[in-house]
Amino acid sequence: MVVVIVLAFFTTTQAPTLAASKSTNTAWPSAQPLRDNVDYNDVNNFGLELMRLLAVRGNVLISPLSLWSSLVLTLYGAELMTQHEMEEILHVLYVRRDELLRFLNSVEGRRRRMRGEPDVLIMEQKTRVFKENEFVLNASPAKELWDRLCSVNFTMPEEAERRIDKFVQETTYNLIPSLVNANQLRGTLMAMETASCFKSDWRFNCRSVCRSAFYPLPYSQPINTTMMWVRQLLPVGMDAQLQATVVRMPFYSWMSLYLILPLYTGEGAFQETLEALDSWTLMHALKNLGCYRIEVHVPRFKMEGDYGNDLIPCLRELGSKFMFDAKKADFSYFADSMYATNLNHRVFVDISEGPTAAGMASNVQLKSSFSSETPQTETSCASSHITAKVEINMPLKKAVQFGLVTLLHLAQDTATGRHSYLPRVL
């Protein structure tokens, strides 16, 4: 039973960037002209690749932008092959350092609020770099990161934990109550933190609900549950490349939930759609929607995802190996003899007929290469702790969400031959 949700964001006016080729880690790459731009497609390409690796073993609930932002702050201090590997997996190959910060600043500067309700926040992200009090950061990054730097005493890890968790709680409005623990903070020199939240009402009337059958597994007995019920004009279309029906359910302020429903049932159909998803195919599908009066039934659900160092094998498989190796890592733009040791990533999402809310937070830690600690990881991509709730502890079979885009693998009603929640054109 697999649940895959990815929270990502799109800029439809920008062309998707081409994915970078994987590094062989055997030679320094040839010189290339520096890029002077980053966009959300770079973030989404990273998220889609990570999602496919995580989905092999189990449930997935991730926010690419949150995790990407913490990794970009870590990349900011990388040099040589460590830098090149991280640039490739984050899809920012040959991007200038100042452009990485400019993009993060632009994301954090877009604090959207509910129309007519200035106190209701729609989208916000903040990043912080927590630095050990006694640690001497090189002059250039200290100047360039001054507005994100926070000094903390990591020799008192319980106090450092409270400081970081307070930042996460305040930014996510308590949707993510904690992110790190004191034990993993011992010996930390720098911690790259990202926290963000999303909350918005639907742009259409979504107050109606109905009781309907939900098929948690193909050909299983249905469970009667409460559904959001929508019947009105919505953008919808079928995409041949994705082999899926795509439905746009808009929020306020240019945000939308996209349902991506495979045209056929079965594990193979879901995997084909999953493998076809990248920034090119996704943007092609979203740009070719027509407006039709349809009926959509979507189950209410709440999900929480909690990742730790089980992400490290996935990042290594994507090509970033040096950053976690105490002997090979090079973060000398920050200071000599540092390497990445711990990752944390937590996501919460609540989708219902009322306001939809999501909270996301990520953490990457750098420690001295002379410390005896090694990252505690699995040998392959392990599944994180995911809980899904559809009314009363009922798990969704499959779901993939892109910021908010959701791919639902829906069981077929064996009595009628229809998909349980496939929107019907009226």
QUICORPE-V936384 format. One line per field, one symbol per residue. ss: DSSP state (H for helix, E for strand, C for the rest). Layout:
ss=???
This chain:
ss=CCCEEEECCCCCCCCCCCCCCCCCCCCCCCCCCCECCCCHHHHHHHHHHHHHHHHCCCCEEEEHHHHHHHHHHHHCCCCHHHHHHHHHHCCCCCECHHHHHHHHHHHHCCCEEECCEEEEEEEEEEEEEEEECCCCCCHHHHHHCCCCEEEECCCCHHHHHHHHHHHHHHHHCCCCCCCCCHHHHCCEEEEEEEEEEEEECECCCCCCEEEEEECCCCCCCCEEEEEEEEEEEEEEEEECCCCEEEEEEEECCCCEEEEEEECCCCHHHHHHHHHHCCHHHHHHHHCCCEEEEEEEEEECEEEEEEECHHHHHHHHHHCCCHHHCCCCCCCCCCCCCEEEEEEEEEEEEEECCCCEEEEEEEEEEEEECCCCCCCCCCCCCCCCEEEEECCCCCCCCEEECCCCEEEEECCECCCCCCECCCCEEC
